[in-house]
Amino acid sequence: MQDLAHRFKGVFTALVTPFRNGSVDIAAFDALVERQLSAGVTGLVPVGTTGEAATLSDEEAVELIARAAALAKGRALVVAGAGANNTQKAIEKAKAAEAAGADALLVVTPYYNKPTQAGLIAHYGAVAEATTLPIMLYSVPGRCGVEIAPETCAALTERYANIVAIKEAGGNPGRVTALRRTCGNDLIIHSGDDGLTLPFLSLGACGVTSVVANVAPREMVEMVKAWENGDTSLALALNDIIAELTEGMFIESNPGPVKAALALSNLAGPELRLPMVPVSDANRERLTGILGRYSAATAAFQEMR
């Protein structure tokens, strides 16, 4: 478990899926992945919420996972999104991701159905039994309408050796303590909210599954490493630099703002698939200003070092 926990430490980027004229822009995706790897992220998370998994075909999802795995080549852990609100579909996605070369799976709680905690145990148990890969649970009640209770996490880690981690995106740092109290060292905890990364780390989380890292991977990696090394002053300084950018990533529903920011930075196009649409003109202007201030703050910080 300790070796596995070490592999889950640090920054895992929730990758966007770039589109061009309705199709996946493979060249842009490859370039984004390489930029993340060059920045030193620990993990790549393709085909998640930020990757617009809900509107990807099964074939597109498998291709993206396979490309991420081939590009990472041991340089980063590839945690593929494999969630669904149909347990059989989640099992099929898990098996396909494993065959495509994923190192682990991110499995979101079933959305819309709102299963009971017993239903969550049955759902996750069925997925765990269908794959040999480590599984990261994904609790995001704001999108799914149901939260994974700490006691449910404990039951799952006790019954299934490959359920090892959770991406906690409920916006409540207190959940870290509750999860640690209930699950002990049997559950690896990631922050699922960029703005709560440092509070989560201070309470015992070991990493973050990050949206803002799509835009600012080096600062995110350096901030988490600074915290791990006990340099809280540096960690706080870096947090201050990316704080407004982090807030900007959620001025509209994710991944609209992060795609707009990548487009403004000439890193990928802003195209989304319906029902997601590009951010409003007003919010694009806001993001332009935010990116300008972020770039200036980063440059000034580097000059001072």
Order of alpha helices (4+ residues) and beta strands (2+ residues): alpha-beta-beta-beta-alpha-beta-alpha-beta-alpha-beta-alpha-beta-alpha-alpha-beta-alpha-beta-alpha-beta-alpha-alpha-alpha-alpha
